Structure formats: C-alpha cells, structure tokens
Amino acid sequence: MRALHVTEFGDPSALKVSEIDERDPGASEVKVAVKGVGVGYFDGLLIKGEYQIKPPLPFVPGSSIAGVVESVGDKVENVKPGDHIAAFAFMGGLAEKAVLPANSVVVLPDSIPLNDAANFFISYATAVLGLQQLAHTKENETVMILGASGSTGTTALEVAKAMGAKVIACASTEEKRQACLDNGADHAVDYTDPEWRKQVKAIAPAGVDVVYDPIGGQWAEPAVRSMAPGGRYLVVGFVAGIESIPLNLLLLKRCALMGVNWGGEAMANPAIVPPVMGQIIEWSLQGKLKSGADKVYSLETAGQAFADLFERQSRGKIVIAP
C-alpha cells in the first residue's frame, strides 16, 4: 500500500510516498481505509524528531484519522466493518490503510463527511479541551485567538463561537483577518503592529477573558498583559518559539496559565475522549462547526502541506487524503 514512510528524522516537506506492506488487525484492532488525515504541528515535529517523544524508525506519521472500517479483530465489539470512524493515533494515518486499537476509534454518523471529520481528533479536540474543559469559557466572554487564520486557530474560533463567546482574531495579513471575520470572528487585529495591544484594549477595555495561543514567541507576553483579572491563558503551541513570561504578571492579574495537550490528555485520561468527541459531533450536526477542509492535499503533495503549515502559508483547515 502507499504510505509516507519516515526512515530518518528530517524535513517533513521532503517526504515521499513509499510502498509498504499492510497487515491484518489483531484481536483488539480494526483495519481502516483512510479517507482523510488532519495535519498539525505535532505530526511535523514528530517527523523532524523534535517532539518530546521520538518514535522508533521507520514509522508512518499521521495522528488524526477519518475513514471506513474494513475489518475487525475477534475481540472487537464497539465497531464493525462499514462503519465511518474518526480516530486518534500516535502515528500510522498517512497511508491508504491503517490498523488501530479499537478503543481509539469513535463511530460517526454517516451524514458527517469523512474529510470534515479528519480534523476532529486534532484541532477540534484541542479547542474543545482547552476552551470548554479547561478554561470553562462562558457565554459572552471574550476569547482572543493568536494565529487565528491557521488550522489550529480556525477551529478554535469556531468552537469559541459555538460556545457563545465573543472572539478577537489575531492574524498577520489583511487577507487572513478578513478570512477570520468571514468565519465568524467579532473583531480582527493585526498583531504584527507594534501597537497591537492598543487595538485589543479598544475592543476589550477590561481585558480579554481567555487567550488561545498556538503561536508563542514574542506575542505571548503582550497577550498576557491584555488579559482581564481572572483570565485563563491557554498554551496550545509555540510555532514562533518558546517565550519566558514574567510570573508576576499572573499574580498581578490573578489569571491562570494552562497547557492544552490533547494527545497527552487523551492517552493519560481516556475518559475525556467521549465527552469531547460527543460535543464535536453534536455541534457538527447542528451546523455550528464549519468542519470542511479549506484545502485537501494528496499523499504525493503531503510534503507541501507540511511546508505550508510550518511556513505559516496555510489558511484554515487542511487535510491529506490518501
């Protein structure tokens, strides 16, 4: 079968398609025909060898999977051949077929397109975990999203609006800011402007209640300074680098700093998966999430998908369709 086969750590944009053997599922596994894989920084860092866990080589990357069950092991009872599923796996998704533990898959209503569901177990799950389960975002609170036009930011914007929050979207170009407004943001701010905090203060004079930050770097401290007392700062990633934040700011503002690690949480606390995925499916069926991919890549062009992601050229949700 065709797959992206990582034989040495390196630049994910250089990945090429290989032919590898496929295998039958074990007793507690399912074999899935992969229809779509959501792409996130986690996958790219894993390929680079820069994630805190390094998988043994060789391996097939791809963690957020949607597809159709082809066969199941003898002990599998929660899923059957023909079921449409979404799944989270540490790796294995960027191939025509994937063999997964049966307890890692969630059966989907057939009315949800599989390409839409490809981002359920990565960007959307991260947003629901952070904004709902950790920050307990309330209706009419103000959520500021850094990097709001990318895959991580776009899904967070949709989740925040589904929860009834007001959203300030921070993006670097006029085109990206307009895309955020078109996607439901209440306000859009140019956070490359040295005076961008003044824009935020004009919108939220008392400060923002929640910051959703997949960017980090030089924008982290100004974002903390823009928070309201009692605010919650969600650390989702650090594409622009890992910044040191003066802890006295947290004390003075009486705010909380929270790390949002969906993969780590799902593996350490499997009980979190059903409520998070149930919420995503419910909002999707209600039309509150625009979960369709903004751009779909093939396996052959998967390297370009990662290049666009790391160079911050992508906009919205991206999917690789084996």
Secondary structure, 3 states (H helix, E strand, C coil): CEEECECCCCCHHHCCEEECCCCCCCCCEEEEEEEEEECCHHHHHHHHCCCCCCCCCCECCCCEEEEEEEEECCCCCCCCCCCEEEEECCCCCCECEEEEEHHHEEECCCCCCHHHHCCHHHHHHHHHHHHHHHCCCCCCCEEEEECCCCHHHHHHHHHHHHCCCEEEEEECCHHHHHHHHHCCCCEEEECCCCCHHHHHHHHCCCCEEEEEECCCHHHHHHHHHCEEEEEEEEECCCCCCCCCCCHHHHHHHCCEEEECCHHHHHHHCHHHHHHHHHHHHHHHHCCCCCCCCCEEEECCCHHHHHHHHHCCCCCCCEEEEC
